[in-house]
Each structure stands twice: as C-alpha cells, then as structure tokens.
Amino acid sequence: MTGNNVVLAVALLVWGLLFYYLLRLEGRIRKLEK
Amino acid sequence: MILRGILLLWIAAGIILAFTWAPLVPVLQETTRVLYFHIPSAWVTVLALGWSMVASVLYLYRRRLEYDDHAGTAAELGLLFCIGATVSGSLWAKAMWGSYWNWDPRETSIFFLLLVYVAYLALRGAIDEPRRRARLAAIYSVAAFVAVPFLMFVVPRLYDTLHPDPIINPRGKVDMDNRIRMVFTGMLLGFTGLFYWMLNLRVRVLRIERRREDQGRPMEVAGA
C-alpha cells in the first residue's frame, strides 16, 4: 500500500466519522425539537 | 435525508477523485492534493465570516436574537475552517519550503485574522446578558469583517510571497487543468454544503437552548 493510498484512506475515514457524528447530532436535535 | 446522502457521496467522491483521477501540477507534485482541501477551507472561511457580518447587520436592524445566533455560529465555523486552511497550508509549507511556519505574508495575515475572530469569540464569552452580548458582538463583527478582504486578498498581494499564485491570476483568468478544475469546483461546493449543514445544526441547538431557558429547563447537547 503506497503512502498515497494511506492518506486517501485516512481522509475518507475522517470524513466518514465527521458525517456520522453530525448525523447522530441531528437525530438528537430532532428529538429535542419535538 | 436525501441531501445528507448526496453530501456524503459528493465529498467522498471528491476525495477519491482528488487522489486517483486528477493530475498533479508539475511544480507541486504530490502536494497538489492539498489544493482540494486548503482552498475550499479558505473559501468557507470568507463565506462564514461574511455571513456573520450580514447576520450582525440584520441583528442591529431588527434586534432578533436568531440573527445573533447565526452571527456567532458563522464566526465559530469561520474560525474552525480558517484553522483547517492554516493547518493544511502549514503541512504544504513543510513539504515545499521545509518548514511548517515561515511568517510569509499569507501566513502572517491569516494569523492576524485568527486573532481578530478569537477576540470576537472572547467578547461573546465575556458577556452574559444576551441582548447586550448580541449588540456589542454585532458591532465588533461588522468592524472585524473590514479586515477580512484586506488580510486575505490585499496584504498577500502587496508583498513578495512564496505562496503559489492565487487561483484567479492577475490577468483575471483561471489557469487550471480541466480535471483539476472539476474536482476543485466539486470540493468547493461540498465544503459549502458542509458549512450550511453545520451552521443549521448549531443554530437549531441554540434555539432549543433559549426555549428551554425561557421555560426554566436548561439543557445540554453533547458536543454541540
């Protein structure tokens, strides 16, 4: 695995985690808005 | 939910294409890829700080705390993306110039911009009464935004800099390979969508907090 692929994998992982966090946060906010 | 899914795939596709499909700029080599994260972060910084200023003007005009929520949140996000642009630029500087920080005119001006908006957040944090905080912060935000175009666009052009030419060169043209342009534009749009989503979430949290405080039931949303 080249360094390029490692950086690509890390970038995708960071984006995936950030997206998941924001999605869960939105779910909590929706519950509180009810 | 569909829009969230599109955003997830859009930015993921942008990242994959940046690493596998877009060609490298000969001078920059592998560091070309920083472009797809660094410039969108800088773009969102200007967008967020601009929106903070607009929301501040709206607050001063209409005196509704919802505008203050937008102003404060946009400034927080502007600062966050500005830190992202600074860190990505610093990594690039290490690879190209051999040092993370060189006090180049662009680095110096972004440093001052960070200080201006850290002071804005400190001001907000120092005042408890919401309407007084909103009024003073709005006045500061309008004054602070005068520095944004000056620090981001004027200062770096007044002095010799090692920083690569801006995307739009002095002839007013964009010299960019078509594939680089496509990925770059896609990432600009993706980052803009991400900013809008984050702004929306934070403003909704502040609205809930205010409603609960009015009802005498303070609440906390972890990490929000």
Chai-1 contact restraints between the chains, C-beta under 6 A:
chainA,res_idxA,chainB,res_idxB,connection_type,confidence,min_distance_angstrom,max_distance_angstrom,comment,restraint_id
A,L8,B,F19,contact,1.0,0.0,6.0,A-B,restraint_1
A,A11,B,I15,contact,1.0,0.0,6.0,A-B,restraint_2
A,L12,B,I15,contact,1.0,0.0,6.0,A-B,restraint_3
A,W15,B,I11,contact,1.0,0.0,6.0,A-B,restraint_4
A,F19,B,L8,contact,1.0,0.0,6.0,A-B,restraint_5
A,L25,B,L201,contact,1.0,0.0,6.0,A-B,restraint_6
A,E26,B,L201,contact,1.0,0.0,6.0,A-B,restraint_7
A,R28,B,V221,contact,1.0,0.0,6.0,A-B,restraint_8
A,I29,B,R204,contact,1.0,0.0,6.0,A-B,restraint_9
A,L32,B,I208,contact,1.0,0.0,6.0,A-B,restraint_10
